[in-house]
Amino acid sequence: MNYSHILIMKAGPYCGYGLGEIIAIKQREQTLCGKFFWGYGGVFCRPNAMQGFIAHAKTHNQKIMILFSITPSSYALEAPERFTYFTNHLARWEKLPKEVLLVGNKKAPHFAIIAKDLREVSFEINLGDYCGFSGMFPDPNKYFDSYFRYRVDKACGLYQPKKNIPKRMVRIDYVAELTEPYSVYIK
């Protein structure tokens, strides 16, 4: 399956919830709200950094598909806190719908992508077929086969296969479609 615009993320147990529980919670959110919020932290794919990628997909009339790859890594937190507000512009914060469950460490910046149609799948993609984004443009020097590894657990990419290279396959276990407002700050 080759989608033109992807956000690939590693997914696994988090804050005491198993991945199966998280998927069930997000599918329930989708049923109740028409979409779901998937929280994350770290330095990759912050909402402001994703704006160029989102604009590129819109300009080319393409959906952004979120591809989840299962990781056995777990993030444990003694007392996870619930996030209750979101914004996509840092000027006006809105209350999250009561059906949305986002937890984590509020001392660190956190974000969420907004998506719909979360479903289980089973296929592989070649990471060498996708290049990353820098600002508003694809970066031909940052292909996922060398970039999406170690501490890089999420990345925005465009389908632009490299020729005559060894394949680096990764299994995709869940997919969803990014939807408005796409990526937000949470607190």
Secondary structure as UniProt FT lines:
FT   STRAND          5..11
FT   TURN            15..16
FT   HELIX           19..33
FT   STRAND          36..41
FT   HELIX           47..59
FT   TURN            60..61
FT   STRAND          64..70
FT   STRAND          81..82
FT   STRAND          85..87
FT   STRAND          94..95
FT   TURN            98..99
FT   STRAND          103..104
FT   TURN            106..107
FT   STRAND          110..126
FT   HELIX           127..129
FT   STRAND          130..134
FT   TURN            135..136
FT   STRAND          137..143
FT   HELIX           144..147
FT   TURN            150..151
FT   STRAND          154..159
FT   STRAND          169..186
//
